[in-house]
Amino acid sequence: MQQITVFMDIESSRSYIDELYSPDSGKVAAALVTLKNSVIGSNRQKNSVIEQGVVPRLLQIMSDEDLDPNIRLDATITIGSLAKGTPANVTSLVEHGAATGLVELLKTAPFGTKLVEAALCALRSIFLHPPAPISTLPTDTRLLSRLTQIAREGPLNARICVVRILSIWCCGPNEQEALCAAGATAAAAALLSPSKTTPPASPRVLPALDLLAAMCFENANVSQVALNTRVGDKTLPELLMVLVARDKPLAVAMGAARCLTFIHRAGALPPDDHRVVFGAMPCLARLCTKEMPEDIRATAAETLAYLAEVDTSLQRLAAISNHLMTSLADIVTCPSPAAKQGAFKCFASLGANDEDIRKRIIETHGAMVHVVNGMSNSEPADHVVWRPLMHLLTESPGTELLTVGSSTLCNLLLEFSPAKEPMLDQGAVEMLCNLTKRPEAALRLNGIWALMNMAFQMFRLLGDSDTRVIMKTLGLLRNLLSTRQHIDVIMSEYSSQVMQAVIVVLEGSYPAEVKEQALCILGNLGDGEKAKDLIMENEDVLRKLVDYLGEDGYSTVQRVHIISPDSPAQARAPTLMSTNVHLA
């Protein structure tokens, strides 16, 4: 039945489509009006027209400067209507060269005409469908100057279209500098300023905020220009401060906070500037709260992570802002991967430098459980943090999310206590070792980083008064030093602490099982490519080994493993013989 309906539609439209190719401009004009009216609001009609191969003829009519401007206008409006169809419709238009044709039209069409506005509307619709054909818009000074002139002086709808197109097109330093030189910063700022005829409204303000954010991101020069841009008697940052207020639409406040964040991170605003401390920071913290929509919370958390990423004072301020820790822990439970990722990044950023903040994150009710269960994308079964982490590493939710989540845990592991039974029982060391075997470099780095953070925390526990704590700590250190790659990496940073700890235990009055753990550590070190030299260069260790070789109660395996690693024994013979150890 559907095939018959489509056939009837094609047959009924055949007559006026044929008229598009007529040499009579009157017939062409009438056919365009009929075609334009038929495709408005109907994706089925859009598909039918595109499938009949009408797009090249529409582009030809649109570009013909000898035709009546009204005919060219109707053709352009029809292309714009087709661009509001399905992604497949837009792809077909791009393949037929519609984006290129519209850009060429904008180079020559008279300024301020309805034809220019229709072309901008059509190009915006095409750019709004990813992936946007940004290569069709060249970095041409003359064209960009023309577009920014429209953004400053044209009809409001044309201004909004230009700014939206440029916000999508601006994706790197070259585009940022070209737009700045063409005056796009001032053009975007003008759309932020309220006036009697154009009150603040999201459709007008949001494209301008997106363009400013895209231009200022990691660009010191453009951010400085933005800082000094004025609209009337107000600077651009002052306009942004107005827009982060509580009475503004959420998307507008979010966009303004992003602009202030990017201007700060590019170096134009210091971290103690009131527009950062009292503008961007509290706005982003507020937008992370439970009452906000999930997409707003996701963007706010990720932006806040970027804002506080490198400055300890901002990290401390964020940590006490608007119950942020609780809000982030709640965001992790959201079903959206983007929301989880934003929360993970924010946890990692806040806990990057300050021990007190890391402790607050861990002590936040359910935060760690939410983090780990959020990473494993499963419902919390209990309050044991490490069990869901085991599940995570066996059933990964995706490389990007796993990378961000493991980075968060790396920071939190600076507060790790090796004496915690649940982590040891659940095989946390093996889990982190598995990360170091992943093909992704970022995951391998996170794994070894976490292992080294754990090693750093262990040395203070070796002086604990409880023998059981020392025993557990030595056992964990032994497990950390169980793989050749990990042995050399950890020992390159902590060789003096490890060797000192071993000597203290071997020379102290500890039970045999504790000293055996220290000997096992030496045995593992003997398997390292470079770490084995630490044993051979330490006479105190060698003499203690000689003493234990003559005692009962210690594993023969450990004795042999320490003095007989892979490399040639002859190279170590003189050192061993000097301590009365003779090789067979």
N, C-alpha and C positions, 0 to 999 in steps of 0.2 A: 504493500500500500504506500509506504514511504517513497519507494522508487518512482511510482506513478505520480505522486505529488511533486517530487523534484523535477520530473520530466515536464509536467504541466507548467511549473514555474519557469523553467528554462524556455519553453516554447512561448509563454506569454511575454517574456522579457526580450525575446529574440528581435522583435521589431524595433524597439527603441535602442537596443544595443547596436543594431545594424546602422541606425541613424547617426551614431557617434562618428562613423567613418565617412559621412556625407560631406561633399564639398560645400554644401549650403550651410552657412554658419547659423541660420535660423533653426534648421533641423537639428544641428548639433546642440544648440542651446536648449531646445525643448527636450531632447533626449537626456541631457545632463540633469535637468530638473527632475524628470521622471526617475532616472537612476538614483539620484541623490535621495529622493523621498522613499524609494523602495528599500534602501539598505539601512536607513536610520532605525535603530532599535531591533534589528533582525540579524542575528548571526547566521541564520540559514541563508538569507539573501546575500549576505556578505560572502559566504563560501561560494555560492552559486556564481556571483559576479566574477570573483577571482578565478574560479575554475574555467570560466569562459574566456579568460585571457584578455580582460578589459584593461588591466592595470597599465600596460605599456601605452595604450592609447590615451588614458587619463593623464599620464605623465607628459606625453607629447603635447596635449592640449594645454596643460598647466604651464609648460615652459615656452610656448609659442608667443613671443612678444608682439606679433602682428595681429593676434586675435583680440576680440573685445575683452576688456578687463573683467567684465561680469562672467563671461564664459570661462576664463581662466580661474576666476574665483570659485565657480561651481565645481569645476574639476578638482580644485584643491580641497574644497570642503568635503567632497566625496572621498578623496584619499584619506582625509582625517577621520571620516566616519568608518572607513574600512580598518584604520589603525586602532580603533576602539573595539575591535572584534576579539577573536581568540588569539592565543599565542601563535598558532599556526598561520592565521591571517597576517599577523605582523611579520613573521618570518618570510612569508611569501612576498610581502611588500618590499622588505629589505633586499631580498634576492633579485627583485625586479629593478632595484636602484632607486626606490622611492626616497630614502633618506638623503642620498646624494643629490637627487633632483631638487628636493626641498631646500637643501643648503645652497645650491646654485641659485635658486630663485631668490633667496634672502640676500644674496650679494647684489642683485640688480633691481629688484622690485622697489618702486617708489616708497620712501619713508612715510609712515603714518597711514598707509592704505589698508583697506580690509583684506587685500590679498596677502600682505605681509602677516597680518594677524592670523589668518587662516593657515598659512604655511607654518607659523610657529606652533599653533595648536596641534597640527598634524604631526610635526616633528617631535613635540613633547609626548604625544601618545605613543609614538614609536620608541622613544627613549625610555619610557616608563616600563616597557616590556624587556626584562633581561634575557640575554645579554644585550645591552644597548650598543648600537653600531657607532661607537665613539670615534672610530677611525674616519668616518664620513665627514666629521667636523674638523678641519685642519687647524693647526696652530698658526693662523694667519692674522697678523696684526690688524690689517684693514677690516677683515670680517669681524673680529672680536670687538674692535672699536665700534663698529656699526651696531653689533648686538648690544653692547653695554649702553650705547646711546638710546636704543629702544628701551632698555631696562630703566633708564633714568627719565626719559621724556615721552615715551609712547603711551598708548591707552593702557589702563590698569591690567586688563587681561593679557595683553601682549607682554607687558613687563613681567608678570608672573610666569608666563610661559618661558621667556628667555632665561630667567633666573633658575627655574627648575631644570631646563636643559643643561645649563652650565654647571649646576650642582652635580649632575650625573656625569658630565663630561670631565670634570676636574678630578683626576685620579693620580696625579704625580707632580713632582717639582716643576717640570716644564709647563704644565697647564696652570699651576698656581702662579708662577711668575708672569706668564703671558696674560692671565686675567687681571692680575694686580696692575700690570703696566697699562692695560686697557681701561682701568678705572672701575673694575667690577666690585671692588670693596665698597666704594661710595654708593654705587647703584644698589647693592644689596642692603646697605645700611639705610638708604632712603625708604625702603619698604618696611622697615621696622618702626619708623617714626609715625606716631598717630597724627592725624590732622582732622579738620572739621569735615572734609569730604570723604576721607578714607579712614574710618575708625579701625583700630586693631582687630584683625580677624585671622584665624588660623590659615585659610587658603592663601592669604597674602603674605603672612609672616613666615610660615614654615619653610617654603622654598628658599627664602632669603637666609634663614638660619642654617639650613643645610649647605648652602653655597659658602657662607662664611666659615662654617666648620671645615668643609673640604679644602678651602683655601689656606686656612691657618694651621692645619694639622702638620706638626713637625716642621714648620717653616718659619724661621725667626724673622726674616725680612717682611713677609706678608703680615705676620702677627704684629710687628711693630707699626706697620702702616695702619692696620685695623685699630690699634690702640690710639692712634692719633687722628683717626677719621672722625669728622664732626658732621652732624646733621642739625642745622640751625644752631641753637645754643647748647646742644648736648653732644657729648662724645659717644662713640659706639659702645664702649663698656658701660656707660651710664644707661644707655637704652637697654642693654642686656640685663642690667640690674633690675630695671623695671619689669622685664619679662619673666624673671625667675620668681616673682612674687606668688603668693598662695592663690590669689584671685585670678591668675591666668590659666588658660587651658593647659592640661597636663603635658600635651605634646609640645606646646610652645615653651613652657618652663623647662622641659627636658632639652629642647634644642638650644635655648639660651645658656643653660648650664654647660652643655657640651662646648659651645663656643668659648666661654670663659675658661673652661678646662684646657682646651687646645691652645689658647693664647698664653695661658700660664706655662704649660709644658714646653712651649716653643721658646720660653725665656723672656717674653714681653712683660709678664706680671710676676713679681716675686711671690713666694709661698705665703708671706705674711700680709699680702695686700688684702684690704677689706673686701674687694670684689671676689676674691677667692675664699677667704675665711667666712665672710658673712653673706656671700652670694651663691657661688657654685656649690660649696660644701654642704650647707644645710639643705639646699634645694635637692641635691642628689640623695642625701640621707632620707629626706621626707618621701621621695619618690620610690624608695626601696621598701616602704612599710606595707603591711599586709593589705591595707585598704586599696592599694593601687592596682591597676590592671597588670596582668602578667608581663606583657610586652614592655610596658613602661618600667617595671621593676627590673627586668633583664638588662635593658639598656642603661638604666641608672646605676646598677651594681657594677657593670663593666666600665662605665665612665668614671665612677668613683674609684675603682681600682687603678685606673690610669692616672687620675688626679693625684692620688696619694702614693704612687708607686715608688718614688725616689726621695721623698722628703719625710723624715721621721716626725717632724712637728705636725704635719698634716695627717700622718697615720694615727698619731695620738689623739688629735682632734676628732678624726672620723670615728675612732673607737668609742668615744663617749657621746656621739651625736645621735639623738633620737632613737635610742634602743637599736642601734644598727646591727649589733651582733645577733640579736634575736631575729631581726628582720632577715638577715642573710641566711641564718639557719633555716628559716621558714621557706625562703626562695629555693633552697636546695631540694625541697620536697615537691616543687612544681613539676608538672609533667613535661614542660618544654625544655629540650636540651639547651636552648639559648639561655634560659633563665638559670639553669644549673651552672652553666659555664660562667655566666656573669658573677654568680655568688662565689664560685671557686676562685676566680681571679681576684675578687675583692678580699677573700680570706687570705690568699697568698700575699697580696699587696700589704694588707694591714699587719700581717705577722712577719714581715720580711726582716725587721731590724730590732724590734723591741720585745724583750723577754716578758714584760708585764702584759703586753697586748696578746702575745701567744698564750699566756696563762689564762687571760680572760676569754679567749676563743675556746680553749679547752674546757673552761668552767661554765661556759654558756650552756644552759639547759638543753641537752640533746643535740648540741651543735655537731660534735664529732660523729655521733651516730647518724645524723642527717647527712653529713658530708659523705661518709663512706657508703651509706645505703643509697644516696643519690647517685654516686658514681656507679654503683652496681645496678642501678635502675630497678631495685626490688623493694618490697615493703619491709620495714624494720621488723625483725623477728624478736630481737632482744636488745639489751643495752651493752652487749659485748662488741666493742668497736672492731676488733681484728677479724672476727669471723666473716662479716660481709666483705671485708677487704680481700680475704682469700677468694671469695666468690667472684669478686671483681676481676682479679687477675687471671682467672680461668675462663670467664665469660665477659670479655671486654665490651664496653658499650660504644666503642669507637675511639680511634686514635686521638683525635683532638680533645675530646672530653676527658679521656684517660690522662693525657698529658697535663691538662690544667689541674685535674684532681690530684694527681700524684705530686705535682709541684706544691699544691697547698699542704699536703701531708708532710712533704719534706720540711717545710717551715715549722709545722707543728711538732715534728719529731725532735726539734731542738729541746723540747721539754720532756723527752722520752726517758723513762726509768727502766733500765734493763731488769730490775727485780720484779716487774709486773708479770705475774704468772700468766694471765690471759694471753698476752702477746707471744710469750715463748711457747705456750701450749698450742697456739694456732699457727705456728710456723711463720712468724712475721719475717724472719731473716730470709727464709727461702722465697717468700713472696717478693721481697725487694731484690733478691738475686735474680729472680725471673725477669724483672724489669730490665736488668743490665744485659739480658740476652735478646731483647727485642731488636728488630731491624731499625726502628726509628731512633735517631740519635738523641732526640729530646727525652725519650723515655729511658734510654740507657743512662743519660746524664742525671735524671731525677733519681734513678735507682741507686747509683753510686753516691750521689749527694746525700740521700737519706741514710745510707750505710755509714758514710763518714760522719754525719751528724750524730748518729747513734754511738759511734766509737768515741766521739768527743765527750759525750755525756758520761761515758762509762768510767773514765779514769778517776773521777771524783768519788765514785762508789767503791773503788778498790781500797779506800781508807775507812770503809764503814766498820762499825764495831761488831756488826752481826756477821758471823762466818758464812751464814747461808746467802747473804747478799753478795759477799765476795765470790762465793762459789758460783752463783748464777751469773755474775758479771764476767768472770773468767770463762765460763762456758759459752756465753754469748760472744765474747771476743774471739774465742776459738772458732766459733761458727762463722763469724765475719771474715776470719782469715783462713778460709777453707778452699778458696779458688785462687789459682795463680794470679789471674788478672787483678782480683780484689786485694790480694796480699800486697802486691807492689804499689798499687794506688794508695791504699790506706797507710802503708809504712812510709811512703814518700812524705806524708804529712805528719804522722804521729809516731815515728820510729823511736824517738827518745822516750816518749811516755810509755810505749808498749814495753820496751826493754827494761826501763826502770821498774815498771809494775811487776814484771816477771822476776827480776832480781829480788825485789822486796818480798815477794811471796816465797821464793826459794830459800831466802836467808831467814825468814821469819819463823815463828813457832806456830805454824798452821798444821792442821791435820793432813794426813797423807793424801786424801782424795783432793784437797785443795791444791797441794803442790803438784799433783799429777795433772791437773788442768793447766798449770803453768808450763809443765813439760810438753803437754799436747800443743800448746801455742808455739813453743819453740820448734816442735816437729813440723807444724804447718809452715812456719817461717822458712824452714829448710827447703820447702818446695817452691819458694818464690824465685823468680829469675834474679832479682837484685837483693831481696830481703835476706837471703842466706848469708850474704857477706856481713850482715849485722851481727850474726852469731860468731863468725870467724874472727871478727875484729874486737870482740868483747871478751877479755881474759876472765873477768869475773864469772860470766856465764859458762865459759868452757871449763873452768875449775869446778864449778858446781856440778856440771855434767859428769866430770871425772869422779866426784864424790859419790853421786847417785849411781854410777855404773857399778860400784862395788857394794851397793846396798840392796837388800831384798825388799819386795813390796812394790816395785815400780815396773811397769810394762816393758818387756824386752823389745817389743815393737817400737816403742818410743825411743829407746836407746839407739836402735839401729837406724831409725828414720832420721834422727837428728844428725848423726855423723856420716850417713851414707846417702845423701841426695844425688840427683841425676848427674851433676857435673863431675869431672874427673877427681878422684880422691887424691891423686898425686899433687894437685895444685894446693890442697889444704894440709898435706902431710906435715910440713915444717911447723905450722901453727899448732896442730894437734899434738905432735910429738913434744913440743915445748911445754905442754900441759900434761905430759905423761900419758897421752892417748896414742896407742900404737895401732896402725892399720895392718890388717892381715895381708 
